[in-house]
Structures are given as structure tokens and as C-alpha cells.
Amino acid sequence: MLFIRKYRHSLFMGFLFFSIVVAKAQDHRIQYPPVLKNSYFGVNIGRINYAFSSRQMAPGNTVESVRVPHAAVRIILFGHQFNNNFGAQVSYMRPVKWAEYKNVNDDGLTHTVWMNVAGLTVTGKLPVGKKLSLLGEGGLGLIMRKGFEADNKIVVPHASYATGLFGGSLQFHPNKRWDIQFSTAWSPAHGKDKQPATLFYAAGFNYYMRSLPEEKLQKVRSAGYHFPKQMIYAGYSTNSPGYGINKFVSQGAVPIFWGGEAKVQQGFLVNYQRNIFHTRKVFALDWGIGFGAWKSRKEKLNFFTLSAYPVFRFIVTRSKTADFYFEYSVAGPTYISKTLIDGEPTGRKFTFQDMMGIGVFAGKKKNINAGLRIAHYSNGNLFPQNNGVMIPLTFSLGHTF
């Protein structure tokens, strides 16, 4: 377990690099590549129980009451079935609202304790009927608790550690692509950090990427729509137009992206992307790798990032000389060279890259690319310090081949 904890980030980056190599070796982009075939993602919504109380507080502190909201979600970020009975999955679980400590040391305020559980587990499935199965899972859980201070002294300390994560599901299979399930997950208490046991139970679904039938593949082939195989582009980021777009999509009525306490003034990036799958006309999935060099807004601090990432692209409109698209990228594993930027602690040197933007493929061969995007770096609350980095508008030009 110590070995996995120490090298889990390198292992994950290696897995993504391997998937890029596999995708490059195969030419049939209209069929799921091996790394995605029989893979799945899932969403489970339910109730989380953990007995937060004054016990988590450092000695010498008092609290009037502790409130624990129970609504929570667990997302299967990526799972893969190696055969009918055995698989593995990466998951992320958190409450909708954080635990609340009210009136600490008679300050009249409400303080929050953040809690997340990331998981890397193996799964075993036992059929109990034509459309019913029992599934068990077990493996590594990464617990992150972000505590708080009051009057410049620690009240609830931070905690971050590896432990076991176990669970089970009753699954109903309406067809080969969907599982409807009732599930539970549990991680044990941790005495050293006074962390209570966590119990989650929920209802949700898994969606599987099965091999597409030949008749569907033929329809995609015959449609003849253009999807670039590879793309390389360079970009320039600047805060000259401000951070209005970043704030609008992260703080608006329907937030669909993230902001960040540390803000970039300007930067330069170069990226390579390769298409590994596309549908008939609209959707494309790319893997990418990229390098970014950045300067912070306040202290003019220079730092850099190295990323591997997925890109979900949706072609909005097509013409003979231009295809316009919207793109979204999330949870791209990233190395960041600085962890304290303009006085904002961003965690550790492992973080995630997220991007959102618009662009166009133009020209007779549609081999010219122009894009406009924003980006964000944060560790997804895997570590207690996670203030995030905001990347302003980035203008890019590239070439497809």
C-alpha cells in the first residue's frame, strides 16, 4: 500500500501514456479503442454517514453544535471489465454539502470540514439471474479531510491518508450497455487522525462502451465527415480582457467550470492531440499532452505544467470550409512546478488540468485550427490545500494532419 501511495501518480500517468500509444497503433477510430472497449463510467446518488463531532477538534476548543448533511454523490470516473466477472474502477465520492461546526469558541460563526474519498478498487461480479448480479469491490481508498482554524489556531486539523475501501452492489442489467444498481461503500475509522468511519449507500447507474456493430460502423464510414487524426497547436494566455468569462462559468447561476484563487497574468502553451474515437458527425474523443509556461498576476511568479488529458469535442456546425466546435476537458493528470502561487497554497505537485473552449477547423482541407479557451488547475480536493489556479483567455493556432 505504501508503494502504491508513493507512486500512484506516476502509475496513472503511465496508464494514460499507454492508452495514447494503443490508440495510435489502431486505425479504426470509429470503433472504441481497446482501452475503452468494455469500459464504463457511472453515477450514484445517495446518503453518506460519518459521525463528525467535537471529537475531531483539537483540545481546548468548544463547539455549540455539529451538523452533518447526508446527501452525497459517488462518481465512477473510469471502470473496465476484463471479463464477465472481474474488473477495476477509479471512483470519487463526496457530500453535496460539507459538515458544519457552529459557534466555535463562541465566535458565532459556521465553519466547514471538507471530506472526500477517492478509490482504486477491483470488482468481482456474481450473476444471480439473467438480468441480476451481485458485485463486490475492495481496494485502496484515499481520504482527504480539510479542517479549519479559528483565531489563528487549529480547531479541526487537516488529514490525508490511504486506507481500505470496500463495497457492494445489486445490479439490474436491462441491456448490455446499462446497469441500474443499488450500492454501498465503506471505509474504516482512522484513530490517528480521529477520522470517523464513512458509510455511503445509493442508487445509480453504470454505462458501458461495448463494441459497435458493423452496420453502425458502415453508416459512420459512408457519412464521410471530417475528423482530424492529429493536431498540434500553440497558444498565448493573457488577462488583458480580464477574468470575466472564467467567473461567469464558475460563479454564475449554473456553474459548469472552475475558478481559482491563484490567477495567471500571461502564459504560453504547446499541445499535441490525437483522435482515438469519433461518431458519425458530432462527437470526437482525443487524448492530448501539453506543456504550459505561466506567470502569476500578483508576484509575477514563473511556473510550468506538464499534462496528459482527454478532450471531448462536439462539432456544432459544419460547412465545406469550416467546422465549428465546443470542447471540454476534465481531470487531466498534471505536474505543476510550484505549489505556492501568489501566497495561495495549491496542494502538491500532482494536480489536474481542466479546459473549456470553442474552435474551428478551417481551409479546403480543414487543416487550420484556431481556438479560444480557458483553463484551470486544481487537485480535486485529493489534498487539504486546493486553492486552484485560474488560466485566463487563451488564443491558439494550430495545424491538423
Phi and psi in degrees as a GROMACS rama.xvg file:
@    title "Ramachandran Plot"
@    xaxis  label "Phi"
@    yaxis  label "Psi"
@TYPE xy
-63.9145  -38.0581  LEU-2
-62.9687  -45.5562  PHE-3
-63.3068  -43.231  ILE-4
-61.8562  -41.2434  ARG-5
-68.7302  -36.4759  LYS-6
-114.794  14.8429  TYR-7
-63.6634  -33.8668  ARG-8
-68.3442  -42.2261  HIS-9
-64.4028  -38.5574  SER-10
-64.4477  -40.2626  LEU-11
-67.0372  -43.6878  PHE-12
-62.3761  -38.9059  MET-13
-63.3908  -38.9538  GLY-14
-62.1935  -43.1503  PHE-15
-66.0162  -40.3511  LEU-16
-62.3029  -41.3972  PHE-17
-60.4632  -41.1478  PHE-18
-65.1815  -35.7646  SER-19
-64.233  -43.7053  ILE-20
-62.6059  -43.6598  VAL-21
-60.8577  -44.7252  VAL-22
-63.1997  -37.0398  ALA-23
-65.8554  -32.7076  LYS-24
-73.3779  -21.7089  ALA-25
-103.916  147.892  GLN-26
-103.776  -10.7671  ASP-27
-93.2  82.4818  HIS-28
-73.5809  -9.55452  ARG-29
-87.3133  -7.81406  ILE-30
-108.614  147.929  GLN-31
-58.0045  132.276  TYR-32
-68.8061  163.417  PRO-33
-53.4447  -36.5563  PRO-34
-69.496  -20.7461  VAL-35
-103.184  -25.2341  LEU-36
-62.4473  129.223  LYS-37
66.1762  19.3401  ASN-38
-95.122  168.293  SER-39
-154.998  163.362  TYR-40
-132.737  162.097  PHE-41
-154.196  161.028  GLY-42
-133.49  131.016  VAL-43
-130.044  127.872  ASN-44
-118.919  129.812  ILE-45
-170.88  -140.66  GLY-46
-122.462  134.608  ARG-47
-115.055  138.187  ILE-48
-124.623  125.331  ASN-49
-151.416  135.387  TYR-50
-87.1851  65.0788  ALA-51
-67.6597  138.286  PHE-52
-159.473  -168.439  SER-53
-66.6168  -13.4378  SER-54
-63.6082  -28.8216  ARG-55
-77.4128  -9.57896  GLN-56
-82.1059  147.096  MET-57
-67.3673  150.274  ALA-58
-56.5201  145.353  PRO-59
93.2284  1.17163  GLY-60
-110.245  152.469  ASN-61
-127.167  156.984  THR-62
-144.353  141.611  VAL-63
-75.5919  -44.8394  GLU-64
-158.034  157.061  SER-65
-124.86  125.708  VAL-66
-111.966  131.118  ARG-67
-118.075  98.8829  VAL-68
-65.2112  143.606  PRO-69
-107.15  -15.8218  HIS-70
-65.0014  134.503  ALA-71
-153.553  165.455  ALA-72
-136.653  144.425  VAL-73
-126.855  124.89  ARG-74
-110.073  130.016  ILE-75
-86.7695  101.352  ILE-76
-67.3019  -40.0721  LEU-77
-159.512  126.785  PHE-78
-131.138  157.843  GLY-79
-143.904  131.517  HIS-80
-95.0833  113.349  GLN-81
-76.7734  -30.4922  PHE-82
-155.674  -169.186  ASN-83
-66.0154  -19.7462  ASN-84
-117.683  -15.7863  ASN-85
-129.048  137.388  PHE-86
-155.784  -174.381  GLY-87
-150.712  154.511  ALA-88
-152.793  153.89  GLN-89
-111.778  128.654  VAL-90
-132.013  164.254  SER-91
-143.771  126.413  TYR-92
-128.547  137.574  MET-93
-158.138  157.068  ARG-94
-76.2112  159.134  PRO-95
-69.5199  -41.5586  VAL-96
-125.119  148.073  LYS-97
-80.533  159.777  TRP-98
-64.2315  142.214  ALA-99
-118.032  129.857  GLU-100
-107.766  114.827  TYR-101
-104.259  136.941  LYS-102
57.1485  60.2446  ASN-103
-78.8189  126.278  VAL-104
52.7581  36.7707  ASN-105
59.6585  33.4984  ASP-106
-88.9388  -7.10204  ASP-107
71.8308  9.74486  GLY-108
-108.003  166.253  LEU-109
-111.839  125.398  THR-110
-113.092  148.967  HIS-111
-115.452  148.248  THR-112
-116.538  121.087  VAL-113
-89.9091  143.41  TRP-114
-144.25  129.277  MET-115
-136.655  152.104  ASN-116
-129.988  114.301  VAL-117
-97.9554  145.228  ALA-118
-134.318  143.931  GLY-119
-128.378  102.552  LEU-120
-129.225  154.707  THR-121
-99.1019  152.751  VAL-122
-127.061  147.37  THR-123
-129.639  132.695  GLY-124
-116.403  134.041  LYS-125
-122.721  111.153  LEU-126
-66.0258  136.915  PRO-127
-122.442  11.6093  VAL-128
173.378  179.316  GLY-129
-63.5244  -34.7297  LYS-130
-124.353  13.1636  LYS-131
-126.553  142.518  LEU-132
-144.269  154.184  SER-133
-106.119  133.933  LEU-134
-123.748  134.163  LEU-135
-116.928  149.261  GLY-136
-140.383  152.658  GLU-137
-164.078  148.95  GLY-138
164.33  -142.732  GLY-139
-92.3649  130.893  LEU-140
-116.779  137.727  GLY-141
-112.073  112.576  LEU-142
-96.669  131.549  ILE-143
-125.324  125.24  MET-144
-123.819  123.414  ARG-145
-102.6  110.824  LYS-146
-85.1009  -153.7  GLY-147
-155.071  165.256  PHE-148
-116.622  159.793  GLU-149
-143.98  131.664  ALA-150
54.9061  40.2814  ASP-151
63.755  23.6325  ASN-152
-134.109  147.565  LYS-153
-68.3094  129.845  ILE-154
-102.839  -59.2814  VAL-155
-114.453  114.408  VAL-156
-71.6431  155.372  PRO-157
-66.4647  157.9  HIS-158
-148.66  140.798  ALA-159
-153.419  118.544  SER-160
-159.573  164.703  TYR-161
-98.3227  144.111  ALA-162
-152.592  -170.985  THR-163
-89.4031  151.534  GLY-164
-135.317  125.077  LEU-165
-134.779  153.939  PHE-166
-173.021  -176.615  GLY-167
-161.444  163.031  GLY-168
-146.065  147.901  SER-169
-104.395  117.49  LEU-170
-114.595  136.761  GLN-171
-110.88  130.666  PHE-172
-111.324  92.0632  HIS-173
-66.2334  -29.3417  PRO-174
-158.598  -173.6  ASN-175
-73.353  -14.4663  LYS-176
-98.8139  -19.2785  ARG-177
-124.561  141.341  TRP-178
-120.837  129.024  ASP-179
-103.258  129.35  ILE-180
-142.326  153.317  GLN-181
-113.301  122.849  PHE-182
-134.176  164.867  SER-183
-143.131  153.236  THR-184
-144.092  146.494  ALA-185
-145.027  137.418  TRP-186
-127.268  142.991  SER-187
-76.2031  164.106  PRO-188
-66.7338  158.555  ALA-189
-129.315  105.039  HIS-190
-63.0515  -39.2888  GLY-191
-59.5707  -40.868  LYS-192
-99.693  6.28041  ASP-193
53.5376  37.893  LYS-194
-90.6817  125.295  GLN-195
-71.866  160.062  PRO-196
-63.1031  150.399  ALA-197
-116.23  128.566  THR-198
-126.161  127.834  LEU-199
-128.988  133.288  PHE-200
-139.099  143.56  TYR-201
-160.672  172.899  ALA-202
-120.193  146.648  ALA-203
-175.037  -157.637  GLY-204
-148.555  158.771  PHE-205
-122.004  141.011  ASN-206
-118.125  128.063  TYR-207
-104.921  142.04  TYR-208
-96.4102  95.3194  MET-209
-92.1459  160.363  ARG-210
-56.2781  132.19  SER-211
-78.3093  140.398  LEU-212
-68.4463  155.958  PRO-213
-61.2192  -36.6979  GLU-214
-64.5991  -34.0969  GLU-215
-72.285  -38.9916  LYS-216
-61.9469  -37.4414  LEU-217
-65.5838  -36.6066  GLN-218
-64.5248  -37.6881  LYS-219
-67.983  -43.4212  VAL-220
-60.6675  -45.836  ARG-221
-72.1407  -18.6577  SER-222
-68.2933  -37.3184  ALA-223
74.2843  20.4681  GLY-224
-76.0293  148.732  TYR-225
-84.9295  126.711  HIS-226
-132.547  111.433  PHE-227
-58.2574  138.335  PRO-228
-74.1723  -43.5806  LYS-229
-139.292  157.111  GLN-230
-151.809  139.308  MET-231
-128.132  136.502  ILE-232
-148.649  156.716  TYR-233
-120.823  149.01  ALA-234
-141.393  159.173  GLY-235
-127.521  127.279  TYR-236
-104.429  140.724  SER-237
-149.7  144.601  THR-238
-95.3793  12.1339  ASN-239
-55.2178  -41.2605  SER-240
-77.5367  -1.90665  PRO-241
91.3503  -169.963  GLY-242
-114.526  23.3989  TYR-243
-59.2773  -43.4291  GLY-244
-66.8105  -43.3081  ILE-245
-55.7886  -46.7845  ASN-246
-70.1747  -35.8046  LYS-247
-62.3048  -43.4499  PHE-248
-84.264  -10.9927  VAL-249
-107.767  -21.6126  SER-250
-122.478  2.91889  GLN-251
-74.8237  -172.288  GLY-252
-62.4126  -34.2367  ALA-253
-125.712  83.8236  VAL-254
-65.5526  125.99  PRO-255
-121.411  4.28156  ILE-256
-148.333  -171.508  PHE-257
-122.456  152.717  TRP-258
-96.3635  -119.456  GLY-259
148.769  133.646  GLY-260
-73.7629  -36.9474  GLU-261
-85.1733  130.7  ALA-262
-120.323  139.356  LYS-263
-89.1565  137.207  VAL-264
-84.9299  -47.325  GLN-265
-156.518  163.472  GLN-266
-169.905  169.133  GLY-267
-132.939  141.926  PHE-268
-141.076  155.344  LEU-269
-138.343  131.658  VAL-270
-134.624  150.402  ASN-271
-123.731  134.117  TYR-272
-132.07  146.813  GLN-273
-132.921  131.634  ARG-274
-76.3421  130.448  ASN-275
-115.044  -13.4715  ILE-276
-162.466  143.952  PHE-277
-151.306  154.678  HIS-278
-89.8388  -165.43  THR-279
-63.9503  -45.9753  ARG-280
-138.128  -31.9919  LYS-281
-108.716  -50.4483  VAL-282
-100.727  141.265  PHE-283
-140.012  145.058  ALA-284
-120.445  124.297  LEU-285
-117.241  153.872  ASP-286
-105.5  146.311  TRP-287
-140.807  160.99  GLY-288
-131.517  147.121  ILE-289
-155.552  156.221  GLY-290
-124.128  135.307  PHE-291
-132.069  137.587  GLY-292
-116.741  125.759  ALA-293
-128.91  155.018  TRP-294
-127.602  128.047  LYS-295
-74.7695  160.497  SER-296
-73.4388  -46.5757  ARG-297
-82.7695  -57.7033  LYS-298
-95.8818  2.47091  GLU-299
55.0288  38.6704  LYS-300
-79.1078  132.564  LEU-301
-94.0846  132.831  ASN-302
-150.73  167.768  PHE-303
-136.818  163.978  PHE-304
-134.132  147.215  THR-305
-125.898  126.45  LEU-306
-133.761  150.439  SER-307
-123.582  138.737  ALA-308
-158.577  154.598  TYR-309
-92.5891  153.675  PRO-310
-130.791  125.511  VAL-311
-102.817  114.443  PHE-312
-114.817  135.535  ARG-313
-123.329  116.295  PHE-314
-75.8675  117.424  ILE-315
-83.9306  -43.1475  VAL-316
-150.574  148.76  THR-317
-126.144  147.401  ARG-318
-145.742  -179.624  SER-319
-65.5655  -29.7148  LYS-320
-118.806  -1.91904  THR-321
-156.229  132.666  ALA-322
-118.755  120.6  ASP-323
-99.653  142.161  PHE-324
-142.609  162.488  TYR-325
-116.614  139.001  PHE-326
-131.711  152.152  GLU-327
-145.683  132.546  TYR-328
-132.887  136.97  SER-329
-141.081  144.775  VAL-330
59.7177  43.3248  ALA-331
-82.4048  114.16  GLY-332
-55.4962  133.481  PRO-333
-141.387  142.34  THR-334
-98.3456  127.196  TYR-335
-118.577  132.15  ILE-336
-77.5375  -20.6897  SER-337
-124.516  144.483  LYS-338
-116.936  -2.18931  THR-339
-127.896  107.024  LEU-340
-122.129  117.458  ILE-341
52.9039  39.1647  ASP-342
78.605  2.88457  GLY-343
-100.79  117.161  GLU-344
-75.473  120.013  PRO-345
-102.53  5.05776  THR-346
108.821  -128.272  GLY-347
-115.308  -176.817  ARG-348
-79.7282  -5.06112  LYS-349
-96.3079  128.765  PHE-350
-148.612  -170.725  THR-351
-125.453  147.963  PHE-352
-106.353  136.273  GLN-353
-127.771  142.085  ASP-354
-138.163  153.375  MET-355
-150.59  135.709  MET-356
-171.974  -175.132  GLY-357
-127.975  160.741  ILE-358
-167.486  -179.585  GLY-359
-146.514  142.581  VAL-360
-103.145  119.267  PHE-361
-127.714  166.096  ALA-362
102.793  168.468  GLY-363
-60.9189  -38.5062  LYS-364
-98.7094  3.30862  LYS-365
53.3483  41.9713  LYS-366
-103.437  8.23954  ASN-367
-106.678  130.444  ILE-368
-120.446  135.741  ASN-369
-133.078  139.639  ALA-370
-143.576  160.136  GLY-371
-139.568  122.023  LEU-372
-148.871  165.44  ARG-373
-121.845  164.934  ILE-374
-147.109  173.513  ALA-375
-158.164  142.413  HIS-376
-124.664  130.102  TYR-377
-162.669  165.171  SER-378
-96.6797  12.2343  ASN-379
65.2966  26.3599  GLY-380
62.4754  26.7201  ASN-381
-70.908  -24.9685  LEU-382
-124.966  152.783  PHE-383
-58.6057  -38.4233  PRO-384
-90.5202  121.018  GLN-385
-155.654  58.3854  ASN-386
-75.9309  -18.1721  ASN-387
80.8377  153.051  GLY-388
-122.483  126.306  VAL-389
-96.8027  123.513  MET-390
-103.795  121.275  ILE-391
-74.7005  -168.376  PRO-392
-53.6395  132.288  LEU-393
-121.487  124.282  THR-394
-101.178  131.211  PHE-395
-134.297  151.735  SER-396
-131.714  140.226  LEU-397
-152.717  -179.281  GLY-398
-132.529  134.952  HIS-399
-105.323  149.505  THR-400
